[in-house]
Amino acid sequence: MYYSKRQLLLTCIAAMLAGSLLHFLYTWWPNPVTALLSPINESLWEHVKLVFWPYLGAAALLNRGRPGGIRPWLLLLPLLAGLMLALGWLYHITLGGEAMWVDLAIYALVMALGFWLPTRFSG
């Protein structure tokens, strides 16, 4: 599948912004539906939602009308969730870090990787 660089970059930025907004969604509008979509506490596991939902939406948007085009994106999604958990665990638990800029850098790295790798796997 061919994706234009502009399309990928804009969709990646939009997904990152959507994930950033999801971080605060439950605080702004607490209910069971928003609890499913956004983190309700500051655990590492809950922050996987910031990658999962925006990435899934972006993959569906990029691949509409492309039969089978979403497959590499869906195959990569659990790996991105695991990478987010592993890097968060390494930084917060192992190294004891608390800097927010590192969390943002990890998030941006995981999302950027998520938009780059499927283009390599899709042939």
C-alpha positions as CSV (number, residue, x, y, z in Angstrom):
1,M,0.0,0.0,0.0
2,Y,1.2,3.5,-0.8
3,Y,0.5,6.3,1.7
4,S,1.6,9.8,0.9
5,K,4.1,11.2,3.5
6,R,1.9,14.3,4.0
7,Q,-1.2,12.1,4.7
8,L,0.8,9.9,7.2
9,L,2.3,12.9,9.0
10,L,-1.0,14.7,9.4
11,T,-2.8,11.6,10.5
12,C,0.0,10.8,13.0
13,I,-0.1,14.4,14.4
14,A,-3.9,14.2,14.7
15,A,-3.7,10.8,16.4
16,M,-1.1,12.2,18.9
17,L,-3.3,15.2,19.7
18,A,-6.4,12.9,20.1
19,G,-4.4,10.8,22.5
20,S,-3.4,13.9,24.4
21,L,-7.0,14.9,24.7
22,L,-8.1,11.4,25.7
23,H,-5.8,11.8,28.7
24,F,-8.1,14.4,30.2
25,L,-11.5,13.1,28.9
26,Y,-12.4,11.2,32.0
27,T,-11.6,14.2,34.2
28,W,-13.8,16.5,32.1
29,W,-16.7,14.0,31.6
30,P,-16.6,11.1,34.1
31,N,-18.8,8.2,33.1
32,P,-18.4,4.5,32.2
33,V,-18.0,5.2,28.4
34,T,-15.2,7.7,28.9
35,A,-13.6,5.4,31.5
36,L,-13.4,2.8,28.7
37,L,-11.7,5.2,26.3
38,S,-9.4,7.3,28.6
39,P,-7.2,6.6,31.6
40,I,-8.9,7.0,34.9
41,N,-5.7,6.9,36.9
42,E,-2.0,7.4,36.3
43,S,-1.1,3.7,36.0
44,L,1.1,2.5,33.1
45,W,-1.6,0.1,32.0
46,E,-4.2,2.8,31.7
47,H,-1.9,4.9,29.5
48,V,-2.0,2.2,26.8
49,K,-5.4,3.6,26.0
50,L,-3.7,6.8,24.8
51,V,-2.0,4.8,22.0
52,F,-4.7,2.2,21.3
53,W,-7.8,4.2,20.5
54,P,-6.2,7.0,18.5
55,Y,-4.0,4.6,16.5
56,L,-7.0,2.3,15.8
57,G,-9.0,5.3,14.6
58,A,-6.2,6.6,12.4
59,A,-5.6,3.1,10.9
60,A,-9.3,2.8,10.0
61,L,-9.2,6.3,8.5
62,L,-6.1,5.7,6.5
63,N,-7.3,2.4,5.1
64,R,-10.9,3.0,4.3
65,G,-11.5,1.7,0.8
66,R,-8.4,-0.4,0.8
67,P,-9.3,-4.1,1.2
68,G,-6.7,-5.8,3.5
69,G,-4.8,-2.5,4.0
70,I,-5.5,-2.4,7.7
71,R,-3.9,-5.8,8.4
72,P,-0.3,-4.6,9.1
73,W,-1.7,-1.8,11.3
74,L,-3.8,-4.2,13.4
75,L,-0.9,-6.6,13.7
76,L,1.3,-3.8,15.0
77,L,-1.2,-2.5,17.5
78,P,-0.6,-5.0,20.3
79,L,3.1,-4.6,19.8
80,L,2.8,-0.8,20.2
81,A,0.8,-1.4,23.4
82,G,3.5,-3.7,24.7
83,L,6.2,-1.3,23.8
84,M,4.4,1.5,25.6
85,L,4.1,-0.6,28.7
86,A,7.7,-1.8,28.5
87,L,9.2,1.7,28.0
88,G,7.0,3.1,30.7
89,W,8.0,0.3,33.1
90,L,11.6,0.8,32.3
91,Y,11.5,4.6,32.9
92,H,9.1,4.8,35.8
93,I,9.7,1.6,37.7
94,T,13.3,0.6,36.9
95,L,14.9,4.0,36.6
96,G,12.5,5.9,38.9
97,G,11.9,8.7,36.5
98,E,9.2,11.3,36.9
99,A,9.8,13.9,34.1
100,M,6.8,14.6,32.0
101,W,8.9,15.4,28.9
102,V,10.2,11.8,28.9
103,D,6.6,10.5,29.0
104,L,5.7,12.7,26.1
105,A,8.8,11.6,24.2
106,I,8.0,7.9,24.8
107,Y,4.5,8.5,23.6
108,A,5.6,10.4,20.4
109,L,8.2,7.7,19.7
110,V,5.7,4.9,20.0
111,M,3.2,6.7,17.8
112,A,5.7,7.6,15.2
113,L,7.0,4.0,15.1
114,G,3.4,2.9,14.7
115,F,2.9,5.0,11.6
116,W,6.3,4.1,10.1
117,L,6.4,0.3,10.5
118,P,3.1,-0.6,8.7
119,T,4.3,1.2,5.6
120,R,7.3,-1.1,5.6
121,F,5.2,-4.3,6.2
122,S,2.5,-3.5,3.7
123,G,4.6,-4.3,0.6
